[in-house]
Amino acid sequence: CSALAKLRLFGLSQYVSARNVYHAIDFNKEDIFVALLRKERVPGSVCLSCGDGREEEHASAALDIPFIKIRSGKDICSVRKRLEELISQPATKKIKEEKERSALAHGE
């Protein structure tokens, strides 16, 4: 998948697991985002959407997911900075800790 290659190329794979990268050309982006938020049990505010399309931008706005429009390689710096900010937020840390406790409790 080209999205995974871009993660590695731009040095973002340290922030984003490959299992959390989705490419969906044949589906409604908002429906996909809703399903992902439910699956991960997280609010949109602790996620980040980036892309070059209007559909991703509109879906992100509708679900309060921060969005960064990618127009060039320079925008990758904005993505990296925003990911670092998200990771350091207390709400994000709390969600991560809760997921880790839940995984341990369920033997995952």
C-alpha positions as CSV (number, residue, x, y, z in Angstrom):
1,C,0.0,0.0,0.0
2,S,1.4,3.4,-0.9
3,A,0.2,4.9,2.4
4,L,2.5,2.5,4.3
5,A,5.4,3.3,2.1
6,K,4.8,7.0,2.7
7,L,4.8,6.4,6.4
8,R,8.3,4.9,6.2
9,L,9.6,7.4,3.6
10,F,8.6,10.4,5.7
11,G,9.6,8.9,9.0
12,L,6.1,8.7,10.5
13,S,6.0,4.9,11.1
14,Q,7.4,5.5,14.6
15,Y,4.1,7.3,15.4
16,V,1.6,5.2,13.5
17,S,1.2,1.5,13.5
18,A,0.5,-0.1,10.1
19,R,-2.7,-1.6,11.5
20,N,-4.0,2.0,11.9
21,V,-3.6,3.0,8.3
22,Y,-6.6,2.7,6.0
23,H,-7.0,3.4,2.3
24,A,-10.5,3.3,1.1
25,I,-11.3,4.5,-2.3
26,D,-14.6,2.7,-2.8
27,F,-16.3,3.6,0.5
28,N,-17.8,6.7,2.1
29,K,-15.0,8.2,4.3
30,E,-17.3,9.3,7.0
31,D,-18.7,5.8,7.4
32,I,-15.2,4.4,7.6
33,F,-14.1,7.0,10.2
34,V,-17.2,6.2,12.3
35,A,-16.5,2.5,12.2
36,L,-12.8,3.1,13.1
37,L,-13.7,5.3,16.1
38,R,-16.1,2.7,17.3
39,K,-13.6,-0.1,16.8
40,E,-10.8,1.7,18.6
41,R,-13.3,3.2,21.2
42,V,-11.7,6.6,21.0
43,P,-13.0,10.2,20.4
44,G,-12.1,11.9,17.2
45,S,-10.2,14.5,19.1
46,V,-7.4,12.0,19.8
47,C,-7.1,10.9,16.2
48,L,-5.5,12.5,13.1
49,S,-6.7,12.4,9.5
50,C,-4.6,13.5,6.7
51,G,-5.0,13.4,3.0
52,D,-5.4,15.3,-0.2
53,G,-9.1,14.9,-0.8
54,R,-12.1,16.9,0.1
55,E,-14.0,13.9,1.2
56,E,-11.5,13.1,4.0
57,E,-11.5,16.7,5.0
58,H,-15.3,16.9,5.2
59,A,-15.6,13.6,7.0
60,S,-13.0,14.6,9.5
61,A,-14.8,17.9,10.2
62,A,-18.1,16.2,10.7
63,L,-16.6,13.9,13.4
64,D,-14.3,16.4,15.1
65,I,-11.2,14.6,13.9
66,P,-8.2,17.0,13.3
67,F,-7.3,17.1,9.6
68,I,-4.1,18.1,7.8
69,K,-4.4,18.6,4.1
70,I,-1.4,17.1,2.2
71,R,-0.4,19.2,-0.7
72,S,3.4,18.6,-0.7
73,G,6.2,17.0,1.3
74,K,6.4,20.1,3.4
75,D,3.0,19.2,4.9
76,I,4.5,16.1,6.4
77,C,6.3,18.3,9.0
78,S,2.8,19.4,10.2
79,V,1.7,15.8,10.4
80,R,4.7,14.9,12.5
81,K,4.3,17.9,14.8
82,R,0.5,17.2,15.3
83,L,1.2,13.5,16.0
84,E,3.7,14.4,18.7
85,E,1.2,16.8,20.2
86,L,-1.5,14.2,20.2
87,I,0.7,11.6,21.8
88,S,1.6,14.0,24.6
89,Q,-2.0,14.9,25.5
90,P,-3.2,13.6,28.8
91,A,-6.4,12.3,27.2
92,T,-4.4,10.3,24.7
93,K,-2.1,8.9,27.4
94,K,-5.2,7.9,29.5
95,I,-6.8,6.1,26.5
96,K,-3.6,4.3,25.8
97,E,-3.2,3.2,29.4
98,E,-6.8,2.0,29.5
99,K,-6.4,0.0,26.3
100,E,-3.2,-1.6,27.7
101,R,-5.0,-2.6,31.0
102,S,-7.9,-4.0,29.0
103,A,-5.5,-6.0,26.8
104,L,-3.7,-7.4,29.8
105,A,-7.0,-8.3,31.5
106,H,-8.1,-10.2,28.4
107,G,-4.8,-11.9,27.9
108,E,-4.0,-10.1,24.6
